[in-house]
Amino acid sequence: MIFLISFLILLLTVFVYILLDFTGPARIPLKQVTVLGMSCSRARDLMVQEYDNKGNLWATRGMILYKLPKGANEFERIARVPTGFSYLWLNNFSIFRRFTVKPECIEVTISEDGNICAFAAGYMLYGDSNNRKLNFSMKLPHYGLGVGRGMLSNSLLKINDKQVFFSEYFRNEERTRVHVYSSNDFGKTWEIAYEFKPGVIRHIHALHKDPHTGNTWICTGDNDYECMIGQSDNNYHTIEFIGVGSQVWRTCHLVFTEDSIYWGTDTGSEDISGIYRLDKKDRRLTKLLKVDGAVFFGTRLEKGTILLSTDREGFPNEKDDRIRLYVITGNEQITELEFGTWKHKKTGFRFNFAKLRFQRNQGSDFLAISVLNQKEVPDGDLILISEDELNRIAPNNE
């Protein structure tokens, strides 16, 4: 009898835990911590997405969307993103995300009036600000096991409260057509904005909008002839390619200033890998720093500080297992900070890249990082670092 009662209590405890984990906490608080000698805030199990136009920070926990109101100290649960009838429904549970080492389940952007455009489980979804219920609007043609992840974080681009774009990222070993899609109703309906013909590129790494000119930009890869950076003044109906044909132009992000464009290369080439600056006027390209590995994310903060981060994925130019954060100050001095150590790196089911995932846009006063697959920090924890604190630890800042 005692054994039966103990078993029932255990069963009830497990059921309650699973239910609470599925529901997600109503609020996730920020806690003060110290990282790399900096005073920071930290929240558990959140994938950073972006800051909206009001300064609120959006993030996701599995399939749940959270918002940190500007100036607040805790995230609020907003909505659940559906997956459809798929094994990816299991991403609702933290134990599954930890086991698979894949906490990046959703990409989402928010309009100024609170409408939602999201990507999850191979579908595009939309929801309005009134009921927060998300609906399927499009199934991606290239997504799934053996096919690819559909899109990267910087493949989703909000232009305004109506226009949003996304681009295809999949394995594409056969080099088929690759598309940029556009929506004029913030994700309810979609159409092709631009098409790369078969054999031109492998996939698209990023879409961006230059906040200083309003032009949209695109980054592609992966082989030399497939690596391109281009701009458009008509929302991708036509594209002017600025750089083509070298690993120099292979990147997953762009960072814009009034006069220049910065990026780090997504390449395994030891000679080429680095941080680059392109002058907007004369299009002169300058290599600022040679780096160890690929640079995956980049952003610029409110006062002009530029941040870039390397990942670990097994490229031949990786000298160790450490992820690095680069701080570029106003006088273009670069400070390198060592972050965590690659954890699950053995080829197999649990293999995944080690990354510092940044917010999708630029111009905020905090750097928001989700730490991925590193030994020192639980997978998916979100860290907020103020721009002033980042500049304080940059010894070359004067």
Secondary structure, DSSP 8 states (H G I E B T S, - for coil): -HHHHHHHHHHHHHHHHHHHHHH--SEEE-EEEEETTEEEEEESS-EEEEE-TTS-EEEEETTEEEEE-TT-SEEEEEEE----SSGGGGGGSHHHHHHHT----EEEEE-TTS-EEEEETTEEEEE-TTT---EEEEE-SS-BTTTB-B--GGGEEE-SSS-EEEE-B---TT---EEEEEESSTTSS-EEEEEE-TTS-SEEEEEEE-TTT--EEEEEESSGGG-EEEEESSTTSS-EEEEESSGGG--S--EE-SSEEEEE-----TTT-EEEEEETTT--EEEEEE-SS-EEEEEE-TTS-EEEEE-BS--TT--SSEEEEEEE-TT--EEEEEEEEB-S-SSSTT---BEEEE-SS---SEEEEEEESBTTB-TT-EEEEEHHHHHHH-TT--
